[in-house]
Structures are given as structure tokens and as C-alpha cells.
Amino acid sequence: MICRKCHQNVTDAPYCCLCGAKQSDIPAKQKSPKKRGNGQGTVFKRGDTWVAQKTIYFYVNEQDGKSKKVRKYATKYGFKNKKDAVNYLPLLGLQENRTAPKVIELWQQYEKNSLPKLGKTKQTSYKIARRRLEDLMGYRIDQLTTKIMQDVINDQASSYYTAKDMKTVMSHLYQIAIADRFVPSNLSDYIVLPTLEEKEAEPFTEKEVQKIWSAYADGEIFAGYLLLMIYSGMMPGELFACRKDMIDFDKREIWGCGKKTKIRKKEVPIAFADCVLPVVIELCETVNGDMLQPMYKTDWYEKYHEVVKRIGIRDLPPYACRHTTGTEAAKQGLNASTIQKIMRHSKITTSQRYIHFGSEEAHTGINAIKSTAKNQNV
């Protein structure tokens, strides 16, 4: 490049390296604007972690009555990334006058304001999770570390789902603390959950259903509840909510005890098969009170497992009855739309999850495909 002033051959640069003249045809490099103004603090990396630091000025009174300006550095160490350190800068200096709340105090706030807005099932799950988190309740929220929380969850959680509920509760409490600027980030995000081991749902086999019928015929009245759920697709929760006056014996329908959606409860009845009508009638006549099933939920589940063992069938969960409904309906050749109406699902894809075919059905199905070869011996 030829300098515009001294006309010497110099390197490309905004200014001449010989005379210092600015070269108008080469723009000077623009400095990036500051993201944080003076007095807002700085962050820097030390080792593997980040540090947030801010200069704080305050005045102290001297013995001669004059005030003296004093400078002090407020510093916080141990952030995993730069973003968390930057988010913490506004809190530096404030914590000297404020004490972060304990976890129990945040839970009390959450329990009063947010928890009542959730469904009853979620409320129960989170209250159980809170009891499992008892060892954390005495800590201040800013004193917790991921290791402390992880150790408690590893020790107290009995499954993936209980650990997930514990993590979710801590996340809600952190959100309250972040909103009040007691902590800069949600440390519960770093909690590692155990591996989820999903077991595929199973239906009862035809032989097991026959054993249930035999047990009912021999006087095991409780087996009637299993038959009702199998021949209607009824969920256990719907059985618990069913009153006798909800049953239309002539139409073989049950109205008003549907679960999970308002449409199920008000607009879509539970249809049950003709073969199970005598069972429903006997249950209504045998059981006292207005409810079709008057036992407490926990007592009913204990009775259920006791009965299936006595009958001599697999101890599957009660929801296996509903999976049996979908599977047997598919075996009878009913189309997907009809199965969807029986199961009362809004999507056919949901109904498909209730259909379980084994290798025997797979061979039967594949052999049903007609051969188009002229010589089938080929």
C-alpha cells in the first residue's frame, strides 16, 4: 500500500507506520461496545470456574467527624460458566444486608401460592417429594450445592419418577429464590436422574380371563370388578368414582365417572359388554351404599393383588384390565376407529398403545397374507 501522505510503500493498516497519517480508504477497527457499564462489575475465569467481582464504595465516619470514602471488593467464586457469573453481579453487595431464606421457607411460600393451582395428583406427588427432601429443608438456598442435593435424591428416591418429582420441587423453589435475587441460577438443573426403566404394559391372556370368570362363578365377588374393567375398558380411577345411579342397565352404559378429560366425564359414556351385565347387577346388589366400589383406594389395591394371587394369574397392575380390552378388541378384528371409541381416546395412536400382540399373533397374521406366486413350491 502507498501512503497517502509520505507516498512510501507500507503495509495495509489504518495508519501509516512511517508518518502516522490516517489512510482514509481503510476504516479503523471498531471497538465492540461495552456490555456492562462502569460500576456493574466484572467476571473472569480462575482455573476451571468463573469469578464475579464488583467494586463497592461506601463512607465511614472518622474520629474528627469527617467522612472517608472506602473501596471494597465484593467477590463470589465457583461459577460453572460465564453466564451464571454475569447473572450474579447484581447480587454482589446486596447479600450483606439480606439473608437468603431456608429451603423450608421457600417451600411454605410455594405451598401457599402455587401448589393449590395444580391438580390433586400433582399436589400429592409434590408433598411426598417434599417429605423425601426433609434433609435439605434446614439449608439456606444459597448454601446448597449440586452434590448436597444429589446425595439426598440418591438416598431417598425409590425410582426415576420419585427422583424426578424431587428435582421438580427443588426447581420450583429455586425459581422463587431467583425471582427474589437470592441466587443467580437454578442448581437443580444439574441434578442427574436415575435411568428410566420402562416396562411395557401387558394384558391378561385368554386363559387368565377364563380363570377370573371361574373365580367369580365360585363366589369371588371381587373378581367382578376385574371383569367389569376388562369388558368396558374402565380405568381404576373411574371405578373408584362410579356411583350406582350412573349406570344405565338398559343401554349398558355408565355416565359421569370418566377421567382425564371433561368430554369423557360429560359427553362420552363407558360402554360395557352384555356378558358382564349380570356381574354389574350383582355388584350393585351386594355392595352397600351409593358407590359401586366403596373401599378406600389403598385397601382396594391390596385386595386386588390378594385376589389375583388367589385366582392363580399373573400379578399385573389393575391397568392391565384396560390393556386387555384393547388387545382383545383388536384380536376380534374390530377396526381402529371402533377400538378408539371403546377406549374413549381422542387419538387413534393412543389406542394403539393398548394393543399387544405376541409372536403367535404375528405368525397368524403373516400367514394370512395370500401368496401371489404361481408355484408356491418355489
Secondary structure in CASP SS format (residue, H / E / C, confidence):
PFRMAT SS
TARGET T0000
AUTHOR 0000-0000-0000
METHOD secondary structure of the structure
MODEL  1
M C 1.00
I E 1.00
C C 1.00
R C 1.00
K C 1.00
C C 1.00
H C 1.00
Q C 1.00
N E 1.00
V C 1.00
T C 1.00
D C 1.00
A C 1.00
P C 1.00
Y E 1.00
C C 1.00
C C 1.00
L C 1.00
C C 1.00
G C 1.00
A C 1.00
K E 1.00
Q C 1.00
S C 1.00
D C 1.00
I C 1.00
P C 1.00
A C 1.00
K C 1.00
Q C 1.00
K C 1.00
S C 1.00
P C 1.00
K C 1.00
K C 1.00
R C 1.00
G C 1.00
N C 1.00
G C 1.00
Q C 1.00
G C 1.00
T E 1.00
V E 1.00
F E 1.00
K E 1.00
R E 1.00
G C 1.00
D C 1.00
T E 1.00
W E 1.00
V E 1.00
A E 1.00
Q E 1.00
K E 1.00
T E 1.00
I E 1.00
Y E 1.00
F E 1.00
Y E 1.00
V E 1.00
N E 1.00
E C 1.00
Q C 1.00
D C 1.00
G C 1.00
K C 1.00
S E 1.00
K E 1.00
K E 1.00
V E 1.00
R E 1.00
K E 1.00
Y E 1.00
A E 1.00
T E 1.00
K E 1.00
Y E 1.00
G E 1.00
F E 1.00
K C 1.00
N C 1.00
K H 1.00
K H 1.00
D H 1.00
A H 1.00
V H 1.00
N H 1.00
Y H 1.00
L H 1.00
P H 1.00
L H 1.00
L C 1.00
G C 1.00
L H 1.00
Q H 1.00
E H 1.00
N C 1.00
R C 1.00
T C 1.00
A C 1.00
P C 1.00
K E 1.00
V H 1.00
I H 1.00
E H 1.00
L H 1.00
W H 1.00
Q H 1.00
Q H 1.00
Y H 1.00
E H 1.00
K H 1.00
N H 1.00
S C 1.00
L H 1.00
P H 1.00
K H 1.00
L C 1.00
G C 1.00
K H 1.00
T H 1.00
K H 1.00
Q H 1.00
T H 1.00
S H 1.00
Y H 1.00
K H 1.00
I H 1.00
A H 1.00
R H 1.00
R H 1.00
R H 1.00
L C 1.00
E H 1.00
D H 1.00
L H 1.00
M C 1.00
G C 1.00
Y C 1.00
R E 1.00
I H 1.00
D H 1.00
Q H 1.00
L C 1.00
T C 1.00
T H 1.00
K H 1.00
I H 1.00
M H 1.00
Q H 1.00
D H 1.00
V H 1.00
I H 1.00
N H 1.00
D H 1.00
Q H 1.00
A C 1.00
S C 1.00
S C 1.00
Y H 1.00
Y H 1.00
T H 1.00
A H 1.00
K H 1.00
D H 1.00
M H 1.00
K H 1.00
T H 1.00
V H 1.00
M H 1.00
S H 1.00
H H 1.00
L H 1.00
Y H 1.00
Q H 1.00
I H 1.00
A H 1.00
I H 1.00
A H 1.00
D C 1.00
R C 1.00
F C 1.00
V C 1.00
P C 1.00
S C 1.00
N C 1.00
L H 1.00
S H 1.00
D H 1.00
Y H 1.00
I C 1.00
V C 1.00
L C 1.00
P C 1.00
T C 1.00
L C 1.00
E C 1.00
E C 1.00
K C 1.00
E C 1.00
A C 1.00
E C 1.00
P C 1.00
F C 1.00
T C 1.00
E H 1.00
K H 1.00
E H 1.00
V H 1.00
Q H 1.00
K H 1.00
I H 1.00
W H 1.00
S H 1.00
A H 1.00
Y H 1.00
A H 1.00
D C 1.00
G C 1.00
E C 1.00
I C 1.00
F C 1.00
A H 1.00
G H 1.00
Y H 1.00
L H 1.00
L H 1.00
L H 1.00
M H 1.00
I H 1.00
Y C 1.00
S C 1.00
G C 1.00
M C 1.00
M C 1.00
P H 1.00
G H 1.00
E H 1.00
L H 1.00
F H 1.00
A H 1.00
C C 1.00
R E 1.00
K H 1.00
D H 1.00
M H 1.00
I E 1.00
D E 1.00
F C 1.00
D C 1.00
K C 1.00
R C 1.00
E E 1.00
I E 1.00
W C 1.00
G C 1.00
C C 1.00
G C 1.00
K C 1.00
K C 1.00
T C 1.00
K H 1.00
I H 1.00
R H 1.00
K H 1.00
K H 1.00
E C 1.00
V C 1.00
P C 1.00
I E 1.00
A E 1.00
F C 1.00
A C 1.00
D H 1.00
C H 1.00
V H 1.00
L H 1.00
P H 1.00
V H 1.00
V H 1.00
I H 1.00
E H 1.00
L H 1.00
C H 1.00
E H 1.00
T H 1.00
V C 1.00
N C 1.00
G C 1.00
D C 1.00
M E 1.00
L C 1.00
Q C 1.00
P C 1.00
M C 1.00
Y C 1.00
K H 1.00
T H 1.00
D H 1.00
W H 1.00
Y H 1.00
E H 1.00
K H 1.00
Y H 1.00
H H 1.00
E H 1.00
V H 1.00
V H 1.00
K H 1.00
R H 1.00
I H 1.00
G C 1.00
I C 1.00
R C 1.00
D C 1.00
L C 1.00
P C 1.00
P C 1.00
Y C 1.00
A H 1.00
C H 1.00
R H 1.00
H H 1.00
T H 1.00
T H 1.00
G H 1.00
T H 1.00
E H 1.00
A H 1.00
A H 1.00
K H 1.00
Q C 1.00
G C 1.00
L C 1.00
N C 1.00
A H 1.00
S H 1.00
T H 1.00
I H 1.00
Q H 1.00
K H 1.00
I H 1.00
M H 1.00
R C 1.00
H C 1.00
S C 1.00
K C 1.00
I H 1.00
T H 1.00
T H 1.00
S H 1.00
Q H 1.00
R C 1.00
Y C 1.00
I C 1.00
H C 1.00
F C 1.00
G C 1.00
S H 1.00
E H 1.00
E H 1.00
A H 1.00
H H 1.00
T H 1.00
G H 1.00
I H 1.00
N H 1.00
A C 1.00
I C 1.00
K C 1.00
S C 1.00
T C 1.00
A C 1.00
K C 1.00
N C 1.00
Q C 1.00
N C 1.00
V C 1.00
END
